[in-house]
Amino acid sequence: GDRPLTAKELRTKLSAIWQTSHSWRMVSLGRGFYEFHFDSFEDMRLAWSSGTVNLKPGLLRLSKWTNDFSTSTPRQTHAQV
């Protein structure tokens, strides 16, 4: 298959899709997980409402943050087939 997107490529694709009015940041958590920080609540809602994003290759599935999140034991509820 396709190689995973780099963080820079991911940011570029998401910037084109989300088209926010304020800045936002993404922090790599490792193992393909990212945390997103928005300067505007409305921009966060815009990104959240876009749902699963087809990045071609791959998908970005947003999940609500939980305090017990761990990249080593994520709860996988979906599979790409």
BAGUVEX-118528 format. One line per 10 residues: number of its first residue (from 1); their letters; for each residue x, y, z of N, C-alpha, C, O, CB. Coordinates in steps of 0.1 Angstrom, whole numbers. Glycine has a CB too. Layout:
<rs>
NUM = a = X:Y:Z:X:Y:Z:X:Y:Z:X:Y:Z:X:Y:Z | ...
</rs>
This chain:
<rs>
1 = gdrpltakel = 7:-12:0:0:0:0:8:13:0:20:13:-2:-8:0:11 | 0:23:2:5:36:2:13:39:15:10:33:26:-6:47:1 | 22:48:15:30:52:27:21:62:34:13:69:29:44:58:23 | 22:62:48:15:71:56:19:86:53:30:88:49:17:68:71 | 10:95:55:13:109:53:22:114:64:22:109:75:0:117:53 | 31:123:60:39:129:70:30:139:78:19:143:73:52:136:64 | 35:144:89:28:154:97:25:167:89:15:173:89:35:157:110 | 35:171:81:34:183:73:24:181:62:16:190:59:48:186:66 | 24:169:55:14:166:45:0:166:51:-10:171:45:17:153:38 | -2:160:63:-15:159:70:-20:173:73:-31:176:70:-13:151:83
11 = rtklsaiwqt = -11:182:78:-15:195:81:-20:203:69:-29:210:69:-3:203:88 | -12:201:58:-16:208:45:-30:203:40:-38:212:37:-5:205:35 | -32:190:41:-45:185:36:-56:190:45:-67:194:40:-45:170:36 | -54:190:58:-65:194:68:-67:209:67:-79:213:68:-61:190:82 | -57:217:64:-59:231:63:-68:234:51:-76:244:51:-45:238:61 | -66:227:40:-75:229:28:-89:224:31:-98:230:25:-69:221:16 | -91:214:39:-104:209:41:-112:217:51:-123:221:49:-104:194:46 | -105:220:63:-112:227:74:-113:242:71:-124:248:75:-104:225:86 | -104:249:64:-105:263:61:-109:271:73:-120:278:73:-114:265:50 | -102:270:84:-105:277:97:-102:292:95:-94:296:87:-97:271:108
21 = shswrmvslg = -108:300:104:-105:314:104:-94:318:114:-89:330:113:-118:322:107 | -91:309:123:-80:312:132:-70:301:131:-72:291:124:-86:313:147 | -59:302:138:-48:292:137:-52:280:146:-60:281:155:-35:298:142 | -45:269:142:-47:257:150:-33:249:150:-25:252:141:-58:248:144 | -32:240:159:-19:233:160:-23:218:161:-34:214:166:-11:237:173 | -13:210:157:-15:196:159:-2:190:166:9:194:162:-18:188:146 | -4:181:175:7:175:183:7:160:180:-3:154:182:6:179:198 | 18:155:176:19:140:173:20:134:187:28:137:195:31:137:165 | 11:124:189:12:116:201:19:102:199:20:94:208:-3:113:206 | 23:100:186:30:88:182:20:77:177:7:79:180:37:82:194
31 = rgfyefhfds = 25:68:170:17:56:165:5:61:156:-5:54:156:12:48:177 | 6:72:149:-4:77:140:-15:85:147:-25:88:140:-10:66:133 | -13:89:160:-23:96:167:-19:111:168:-7:114:170:-26:90:181 | -28:120:167:-26:134:168:-36:141:178:-47:136:179:-26:141:154 | -31:151:184:-40:160:192:-41:173:186:-31:179:182:-35:161:207 | -53:178:184:-55:191:177:-59:202:187:-67:199:196:-66:190:166 | -53:214:186:-56:225:195:-61:237:186:-54:241:176:-43:229:203 | -73:242:189:-78:253:181:-79:266:189:-81:265:201:-92:249:176 | -76:277:182:-77:290:189:-91:295:190:-94:305:197:-68:300:182 | -100:289:182:-114:293:182:-123:281:184:-121:271:178:-117:300:168
41 = fedmrlawss = -133:283:192:-143:273:195:-150:270:182:-153:258:179:-153:277:206 | -154:280:174:-161:278:161:-152:270:151:-158:261:144:-164:291:155 | -139:272:151:-131:264:142:-130:249:147:-130:240:139:-117:270:142 | -130:247:160:-130:234:165:-143:227:161:-143:215:157:-129:233:181 | -155:234:162:-167:228:158:-168:225:143:-173:215:139:-179:238:161 | -162:234:135:-161:231:121:-153:219:118:-158:210:110:-154:243:114 | -142:217:124:-134:205:122:-141:192:127:-141:182:120:-120:206:129 | -147:193:138:-155:182:144:-166:178:135:-169:166:133:-160:185:158 | -173:188:129:-185:185:121:-181:179:108:-190:173:101:-193:198:119 | -168:180:104:-164:173:91:-164:158:92:-164:151:82:-151:179:87
51 = gtvnlkpgll = -164:153:105:-165:139:107:-152:132:102:-141:137:102:-177:133:100 | -154:120:97:-142:112:92:-138:118:78:-146:121:70:-146:97:89 | -125:121:77:-120:127:65:-112:117:57:-103:111:62:-111:139:69 | -115:116:44:-108:108:35:-96:115:30:-97:125:23:-117:103:23 | -84:111:34:-71:118:31:-65:113:18:-56:120:13:-62:117:42 | -69:102:13:-63:96:1:-48:97:0:-43:106:-7:-69:104:-11 | -40:89:7:-44:77:13:-48:78:28:-44:87:34:-33:67:11 | -56:69:32:-60:68:46:-72:77:50:-77:84:42:-48:72:54 | -76:75:62:-87:82:68:-83:89:81:-74:84:88:-99:72:71 | -89:100:84:-87:106:97:-100:105:104:-110:111:100:-82:122:96
61 = rlskwtndfs = -100:98:115:-112:97:123:-110:104:136:-101:101:144:-116:81:126 | -119:114:139:-117:122:151:-125:115:162:-135:109:161:-123:136:149 | -119:116:174:-125:110:186:-124:120:197:-114:128:198:-117:96:190 | -134:120:206:-134:129:217:-123:124:227:-121:112:230:-148:129:224 | -116:134:232:-105:131:241:-110:125:254:-120:130:260:-97:144:244 | -103:116:260:-105:110:273:-92:111:281:-82:109:275:-111:96:272 | -94:113:294:-82:113:303:-74:101:303:-62:101:305:-86:117:317 | -80:89:300:-73:77:301:-68:72:287:-64:60:286:-81:66:307 | -67:81:277:-63:77:264:-48:73:264:-40:79:271:-65:89:254 | -45:62:257:-31:58:256:-29:53:242:-37:46:236:-28:46:266
71 = tstprqthaq = -18:57:236:-16:53:222:-12:38:221:-12:32:211:-4:61:216 | -8:33:233:-4:18:233:-16:9:234:-15:-3:231:6:16:244 | -27:14:239:-39:5:241:-51:13:236:-61:14:244:-40:1:255 | -51:17:223:-63:24:219:-75:14:217:-73:2:214:-61:31:205 | -87:19:219:-99:11:217:-103:12:202:-108:22:198:-111:15:226 | -100:1:195:-103:1:180:-118:-3:178:-121:-14:182:-94:-8:173 | -126:6:173:-140:3:171:-143:2:156:-155:-1:153:-149:14:178 | -134:6:147:-137:6:133:-125:-1:126:-113:-1:131:-139:20:128 | -127:-7:115:-117:-12:107:-119:-9:92:-130:-8:87:-116:-28:108 | -108:-5:85:-108:-2:71:-107:-15:63:-98:-23:65:-97:8:67
81 = v = -117:-18:55:-117:-30:47:-118:-27:32:-118:-36:24:-128:-39:51
</rs>
